[in-house]
Amino acid sequence: MAKLWPGHRPLSQLPPFPVSPSPNLPPFFASPMASCGGCATASYQIEGAVNEDGRGQTNWDVFAHTPGKTFQGDTGDVADDSYHLYKVDVQLLKSLA
């Protein structure tokens, strides 16, 4: 697999996540399955493309564009631009497997 950014390594090349079984934990969390990972996002934080394909204004757009409500006036207008960079995002997610 190609490197997606400097220092990128597929999950299979990373050291195992330490799991410390404890008698106080439910069985799932004391098992090797507890070391599995996951990914999650919030659309406003990653999508961007604020005025494309009929996207309507959201409560977060109104909030972020209200002076003094966000750090340095940052908004989600571009965000991580996943709307345009979805192919790279999919490759990043595949590299985690």
Residue pairs with C-beta under 8 A, 6 or more apart in sequence:
1 10
1 95
4 88
4 91
4 92
4 95
8 95
10 95
10 96
10 97
11 37
11 95
11 96
11 97
12 97
16 35
17 35
17 37
18 35
19 30
19 31
19 32
19 34
19 35
21 30
21 31
22 29
22 30
23 30
28 34
37 96
39 93
39 96
41 82
44 58
44 60
44 76
44 79
45 76
45 79
45 80
46 79
46 80
46 82
46 89
47 76
47 79
47 80
47 81
47 82
47 83
48 76
48 77
48 78
48 79
48 80
48 81
48 82
48 83
48 84
49 55
49 81
49 83
49 84
50 61
50 75
50 76
50 77
50 78
52 83
60 76
61 75
61 76
63 69
63 70
64 70
64 74
64 75
64 76
65 75
67 73
82 89
